[in-house]
């Protein structure tokens, strides 16, 4: 091994793989055992990157050679080797003259740089330009161009041996390209990849994919993980058109710049017909002819302009997978991803325009937008924080990117049709969008294409929701656009399932702009619900729940003599709630209040009231009861929970005792008992109702609760919920 960490004859000399996994999680141990040599500890990238402006897949390529061991000593040794390679071989622009001098003095030197090749028509030779080294007109052997055609487009990162031989003729370029190897994996390992997939559960595999793109899966809900995977669909599905608009800092463009050597991220303002499709002057194909995915960064911005010819060619390409320049028609397979920032929140956009409002005028065109297969709601992604990154193992991104590149040949778009039928009202483009998203998610999670109906259904729902978000906004923009039913039927039982977007559930009065909800029993009740939702989001839920004027006249007369508690109790209708993951606007008061209003005795059975955040949930439940009783009355609450978590035994008792003391002064008398055999969750009261909350009180997703400035700490309606059902049933009063 020489001083740069290279073998004398080869490119990289890899150490033997050591799997001393004593400090690994169970998932990391399985990952490194099932996929030796193609995984890497993800936090190492930032350790070695320093100020080297190289993509993550370049660094992971090096780390996969030296730091794939799992024992700490070998990892540190491997990291040191990679640092040495970057220190000795990576070319910083400001050090270009120094490296040129080193090459001259030594005769040759190995470098890491971005290389782009062009044909010099006057000499009939291929010539390379080295981005950071600052040299050009370096002769390239035609066999290299044939082997790596992307050298001719925007260039690729390579490890090169550069020589120097001055002949005395000033017309000759002294630089020589002695060796070139792209820093990427080229082998197709699909067979082994699919075989090893069977060793992982669905949740383990999704967590592996999340760790592979750098995130700690423990900090994301199931829905959030699935939305992150949708970002990867353009890499695995041909001619897939995706748009993601949302707040800044959520990592919208990161995956397109760092994840794959088969993807290209360009600024939305730099797009030209010649660069994207074909240059008429020389006949050279543009980006769509060479890359799997072309992503347009900073695509949003009303003031931005685009040529009509570019938009027209893009529309034709997005619909027909082809484009014409002059008399010739070209085919392309590149997927397109359009990402940009929004200036306003979702309710503002729904009230004043539409969810595409930030797009430039030329793209805010129904004909263009109808070609979008999926609208990824960027507002559902949290802003990136340091604790969200993983220190676990994942695939070397270049290995995974190569797998996804080869899986583009597969088509799983019809795999669900044996079990589910899409609504016949959907247009061809609606169905195409749904099928392509479903196919992409199948290839990511079930790469062999085999899945049960139960495994397929969440993917189908996600695909339908993403296309529905596009179509619903099109109906706002173009009044002639016909509305359709985004439903599917289960073949097994004939049940028809309607799919809704989260925005539709969170802001129904804005989403439908005053239209009556389809499932309301009468107009008055629908208006009451809308008013209640609007005020709840504004933080005035109590006022919304007692909005008597919104009720029909007969109901107003009936409730006029009721007390506030009686009016609240009158709202109990026994209808089941189905909470959608990431939904907002849900509170304990909305779920439980009508069924506990006026109660004197309540029994809460929940095995998991142990940890600090679970005690906080109980405290918020007790606070809610203060609004469900008359001020001059007391309510007795008896909690039955578990007590077998050794980490929180003392803290649990101390917390419960504090709640007993605090709320007894407010007319809510808490008692508790421990029962470690408890499994079911229920809330039973002497009002004659029993509530069966699928997750007990633990319905909210994790959020930062240590910061009193965070409004989520005080307003439940602003939090996102977990997917669950809440069922109500009448029981005999005791």
Helices and strands as residue ranges (DSSP letters): H 26-34, E 39-41, H 44-49, H 56-66, H 72-89, G 93-95, H 96-106, E 108-120, E 125-130, E 135-140, H 142-147, G 149-152, E 156-164, E 175-182, H 190-197, H 202-212, G 217-219, H 222-230, H 233-236, E 241-246, H 254-258, E 263-267, G 268-270, H 273-276, G 287-289, E 293-297, H 308-320, E 322-325, E 328-331, E 335-341, H 346-352, H 366-369, E 374-377, G 378-380, G 386-388, E 393-395, H 397-407, E 420-422, H 428-445, H 453-477, E 487-490, E 496-498, H 502-506, H 508-511, H 523-537, H 541-545, G 548-550, H 553-559, H 564-569, E 577-579, H 588-596, E 601-605, H 612-626, E 635-641, G 646-648, H 649-664, E 668-674, E 682-685, E 689-693, G 711-713, G 716-718, E 724-730
